[in-house]
Amino acid sequence: MKMNKKAALQQQEIIKKLSDIITGFYTTHGRDNFIEYLPPKDLSQKIDLISVEKNYDWDVVFAWVEKYLKYSVKTDHPGFVNRMWAGANQPAIVGEIVTAITNTSACTYESAPVSTLMEKYMLDQMLDLAGFSNGVGQMTTGSSNANMIAMMAARNISCKSIKRAGLFDSNELYAFVNADAHYSMDKAANILGIGTKHLIKVPQKSNGGMNTEALQEQLTSITASGGLPFFVGATAGTTVRGAYDSIPDLLELKKRHNFWLHVDGAWGGAVIVNDRLRDKFLRGIEEVDSFTMDFHKMFGTALICNVLLMNRRKNIFRDLCSVGDTSYIFRQSEKEDDFNLGAQSLQCGRRVDSLKWFLDWKFYGKTGFAERIENYYALCEYAEHYVETAPELEMVVPRESFNICFRYKAPESIVNEFNLALRTSLYQSGISLVGYAYINNNATLRLLICNSQFTKSDVADFFNCLISTGNKLMKEWI
Ligand SMILES: Cc1ncc(COP(=O)(O)O)c(C=O)c1O
């Protein structure tokens, strides 16, 4: 069977036209603001979503592409310091384009042979990196889901009958996380039938890490009252403060209480590639039960790119995920299913996330990524110093790792509202988009540096623009 010649020609023309538009986009963007902001109603009118156009008209399609590019957030712009990702690595972008063109599902070897081998290769690389033995990994749809799968594994290991009998057969299950853990843990407790009431938020030490003495007390009292502590989720780099829970302390407690120890390294797990920072923040990682990190965050691989690793239990995903009749898609032999990654996953269709990941890894290597993380760390030290020496600014809490939680100084009665107004003003004028959050009811601006092109002078520019906008705004407020 052959592809229709006319269709093939049209495909080539479409790709050529798209490539021209993208080239134009790359030549101008970066000089402008990171967004041409319009409120939802105005943007909706401007792009005219309900316009009636001719069907099958490629000019219409490309006009929409141009509008999309014009009004979207340019996340690789140095003004975009809001989220845990910024722009994407070029090899990953190439991978994404090829993934879209070849459009397949990474659930079976027969539909995705190369991607399956690449994914398995990368998972082995990551297992080695973590120091996990007899382990297994999978790419998931992000750390939220990876946290849920880890909690599910812990649940099913602690209650052997759960797959058939559900939760009805078991003691009350309890999971424990840092009070600042990501909200995906609450979601996981909800989805898995644990109940958010049974997700205990452990108080913190002053540095934002989990207070393991408080955890020890909770574990003892819950066990004494007949509950079953089955899961402790440590965070390696909390979302707001960037604090790391102490893995060695948790491993000590694990010996006594026999829970599953998972490490959520969605953000800060990236230090695993850098020997110095790994030793500082992730000591003991090779002993935990599971670990997740996002390559789409600090590493800069295009969204979504996540890995979940399991230690010492090679068959765990197969045991966890095999339910129902899958004979229409997966062969029953274990050997074949080793290459049918969907058989070990919660999804049926699986997006190919491996190609971009593989290309990034081959391009930068562990050394390139390690240098990038070291550079981010140095820029964060510089940013903290900048805040501490600028008379208009102050840190809300000391920096723990990569998160700079700071604010513009203002009288106590208006400091929260003022900082939120300052952030909005910076955003709507297209200057910069910085994160915000609350720490003990204090609004904080949260600077995250994860753009590989970012330099010291970008840090200084960011603060200088923020200070001058803040100074102007303060005159209007006081
Ligand atoms: C600590 C932590 N865990 C999990 C997540 C969720 O990651 P994802 O967006 O990949 O689901 C985040 C996201 O910000 C996070 O900061």
The ligand as an SDF file (V2000), in Angstrom:
LIG
                    3D

 16 16  0  0  0  0  0  0  0  0999 V2000
    6.9530   19.3750   44.9700 C   0  0  0  0  0  0  0  0  0  0  0  0
    6.0440   19.1530   43.8060 C   0  0  0  0  0  0  0  0  0  0  0  0
    5.4860   17.9590   43.6160 N   0  0  0  0  0  0  0  0  0  0  0  0
    4.6720   17.6960   42.5930 C   0  0  0  0  0  0  0  0  0  0  0  0
    4.3630   18.6770   41.6790 C   0  0  0  0  0  0  0  0  0  0  0  0
    3.4410   18.3700   40.5420 C   0  0  0  0  0  0  0  0  0  0  0  0
    4.1590   18.1640   39.3810 O   0  0  0  0  0  0  0  0  0  0  0  0
    3.4260   18.0120   37.9560 P   0  0  0  0  0  0  0  0  0  0  0  0
    3.1060   19.3980   37.5320 O   0  0  0  0  0  0  0  0  0  0  0  0
    4.4540   17.3640   37.0950 O   0  0  0  0  0  0  0  0  0  0  0  0
    2.2180   17.1760   38.1470 O   0  0  0  0  0  0  0  0  0  0  0  0
    4.9260   19.9520   41.8180 C   0  0  0  0  0  0  0  0  0  0  0  0
    4.5890   21.0020   40.8460 C   0  0  0  0  0  0  0  0  0  0  0  0
    4.8450   22.1340   40.9830 O   0  0  0  0  0  0  0  0  0  0  0  0
    5.7760   20.2040   42.9110 C   0  0  0  0  0  0  0  0  0  0  0  0
    6.3140   21.4040   43.1220 O   0  0  0  0  0  0  0  0  0  0  0  0
  1  2  1  0
  2  3  1  0
  2 15  2  0
  3  4  2  0
  4  5  1  0
  5  6  1  0
  5 12  2  0
  6  7  1  0
  7  8  1  0
  8  9  2  0
  8 10  1  0
  8 11  1  0
 12 13  1  0
 12 15  1  0
 13 14  2  0
 15 16  1  0
M  END
$$$$
